[in-house]
Amino acid sequence: MLREQLAARAADSDGPLRVLEIGAGIGTMLTRFLEWDVLPAGEVHYTAVDIQSENVAHLPDHIRDWAVDRQISIGDSPLVLKAENRRIEIETVQAEAVAHAAAADGKYDLLIGAALLDILDRQKLPTLLEPLAPGGLYYFPITFDGATRFQPSHPADRAVEQHYHDHMDAKEGGDSRAGGDVLAHLQRLDSITLSGVAGSDWVVRPVDGSYPADEAYFLRYILDTIEDAVGEMTGSDFEELDGWLARRRAQVAAAELLYHTHQLDFLGRVDS
């Protein structure tokens, strides 16, 4: 749906398609869009904003590394990707999401915020949408919605999940059930159309007795994150945590652990 709507908007535009990604990290979403052929043919100006200076500094290197084995040429100053009938000029900006959105010029065709709305105060959503021109599209994928599951089951699972989600809720703007809240909020906003909502669950599992790619690294990162979050919430009072972590890490080493988290993707447009 996003691919078709972007193509239609590009066809109706005299100038380049303008894309703003908030919380762009090192450029993973941009490379995914290119791999999935989401961006239309023609000229695209892509502004990648992130609050972390190290992400902004590393993004050009990530893009260059990604392009090495592909039929894509890269130019510097500005960073430009050229492939077949498509030219993408990339601008990187270090800034806080809402502050940058408030200062933007209101001429963007697409706003992207991946894994963003579960850490953003919902009252700031109208400001976040201000960079979009009338008819401009927003795409908010990977919005967490209240489920963190591991298999095989463990007696401490429910307590670990509750403490982990409590940590999300304790952060400014954080919400462990953000997906449902965002859905309700978008439904209430004036001059905003919600075109589609879909689940985008992550399921990480072993295949034929091993993890196919980088799943083990990812699972270890998730377990480290849970350890820090739950430890911060409970201190030394939650005695089951050490045993739970030891068991889960052993299951990763043996390629036995399955991980599932529930998320929502949102697609829509600004009508005026």
N, C-alpha and C positions, 0 to 999 in steps of 0.2 A: 504493500500500500504506500509506504513512504517513497519508494523508488518511482512509482507512477506519479505521485503528487509533485515530487521534485521535478520530474521531467516536464510535466505540464506547466509548472511555474517558470522553469527555464525557457520554455518555448514562448511564453507570454512576455518575457523580459527583454529589454533592449541591451542591457549591460550584463556583466558577469553575475552569476549566482553567488550570493553572499551568505556564508555559513559562519556561525559563532558557536564554538564549543566551550562550555564552562566546566572547569574541572577536567581539563583535557589530559592531565598526566603527561606521559611521554609520547602520546600520539597513537595509542592503541586503537581508539575508535576510528581515527582517520584511516589507518591501514585496513581495518576491517571493512569500512565503507568501500574502499578501493577493491578489496578482494571480493566483496559481494556485489560489486558493480552498482552501488546505490546512487552515487553522484552522476548526474547527467553529462552528456557530451557538451563540449564547449568550455567556456572560461568559468573558473570557480575561484573565488577568494575565500580562504579558510582561515579564520582567526581562532587560535588555540590559546585559551586563558587558563592559567593555573596559579594557585597561591604559593606553591612551593617553587622556589628559585631553581632547585636542582632538577626538577621535572622540566621546567622551561629550558634550561641549559642543555638537557639531554635529548630533548625531542628531535632536533635536527639529525643527531647521530642515529637515533632509532629509525627515523624515516630512511636515511641513507642505507643503513644496514638491511632494512626490509627490502629495499629496491634493488639490491645487488644482483640477485638471481632472477630478476624480472625485466621485461622489456619496457623499462621506464628510464628516462633520462632525468637527471637532476641538475638544476642550476642553483647557484648561490647568490645572495645579496640582490633580491630577496630569494628565499628558498622556494624553488619552483619544481613541480613534477610535471613531466610531459609523457603522455601515453596515448598512442593512436590519435583519436579525435578529442582529447581532453587535456586541458592545461589547468593546473591547480597551483595557485600562489598561496604560500603559507606564511602567516604572521604569528609570532609567539608573543604573549603578553603575560607578565607576572602581575596578578591582581586578585583581590578578593571578589568572589562571584557577584554578589549583590551590588557592591560598589561599582564594579565595572559595568554591570548591566544598567545601572542608574545613569551612568555617564555616556552610554552608547548613543548612536545617532538615530535609532529607530528605522533603519533601512535594511535590516537583515531578512533573508528569505527563510532561513532555518536556524533554530536554536536547539542545541544538543546539551543534555546534562545527564550523563550516565552515572548511576549510583550516587546521585546528588540529593534528591529530594528527601531521603531518609535521614539526612543530617542538616537540613535547612528548615528554618522556621517557616511554616506554611503561610504565615501572614506576609512574608516577603515574596511570595510567588508572583503577585501582580508586577512588582518591580523587576523581577527576573525576566518577565515576558516583554518588558518595555522595548528592548532592542529590535523587536520584530516589526516589520512593515505590515500594513493591512494585508491580510491574506497569507502572511508568513506562517510557517509551520513550526511546531515545537515537538521534540522527541525526547522523552525522559525514560530511558530503559533502565533495567536492573534496580528497581525501587523495592527495597526489602519490605516484606509483609508478614513478619511474625512467625517464622518457622525455621528452626535449625535442628536438623535430625541426623543422627548417626546410627549405623547398623554394623555389626550385631548390637543388640540392646545391652544396656548396662544399668544397674540399679540407681546410679546417680544421674542418669540422663536428664530427668525432669528438673532436678535442682540446678544442674549446670546450665541448662538452657534458660531457666528463669533468672539466674544471676547474670548471665551474659546479656540477656535482653534488658534487665534492669540497668546495666551499665550503659547500653545504648540510650535508654530513656533519660538517664541522668545528665547526658551531655547537652549543651545548649543547642536547641533545634533538633536534637536526636529523637527518634521515635521507632521503636521496634515493630510497630504496626503501621508504618508510614504509608504503605501501598493503599490500604483502605481509606486512610485519612486524605491522601492526595486525590483519590478518586472522588470523594465527596466534595472536596474543595474546588476541584476543577469544574464539577457539575454546577456549582453555585456562582462561579465568576461570570460577570457580565461580559458580553462581546467576545467570549471564548467558546470555541467548539471543540468538543472531545470526539475525535473521529474513531478512535479505537483503543481498546484495552486488552492486553493479553498476558498470560502467565509466561514468565521466562525463568522457570526454575533451573537451578544448577543441580545436576546429579553427577557426582564423581564416584566411579566404581572400578574395581579391577576387572580385567577381561582375560580369561584363560590363565588365571593365576598370577597376573602382573598388571601394573598400571601402564597403559600404552605410551604415554608421553611424559609430561611434567606433573602428573597428578600427585605423586608422592611429595614433591616439593610444595605444591599448593596446599595439600592437607597438613603438612608440618607447619606451614605458615598460619593456617586457620587455627590449629591447636595452640600455637604460640600466642596468637591474638586472644583466644579464649582464656588461656592461662593468665595473661596480663589483666584482662578485663575482670574476670571473676576474682582474681586475687586482689584487685583494687577495691572491689565491692565488699569482699568478705574478710580480708586480712587472713589471719590464721584460724578463724572460726569455722571454716568449711573444710573439715578434715578429709572429706571424701575426694577432694579435688586432685590430690597427688596420685591417688590410686587410679582415678578415672583417666588422668593424663597418661600415666604409665601404660595402662592397658590400651588406650587409643594409639599411642606411639608405637607400641609393639605390633598392633594390627596394621599400621601403615608399613612398618618394616617387612611384615609378612604378606603384604598386598591383600589384606582381608577387610579393610575399612571402607564402608560406603558412606558418602556424605550427600545430604540433600538440603537445599535451602529454597524457600518460596519467595518469589519476587514478581513484580508487575512492570510491564512496559506501557507507556502512555504516548499516544500520538494525537495531535490536534492542530488547530490553527487559531490565529488571532483575527477576528472578523473586522475590527476597526481600530 
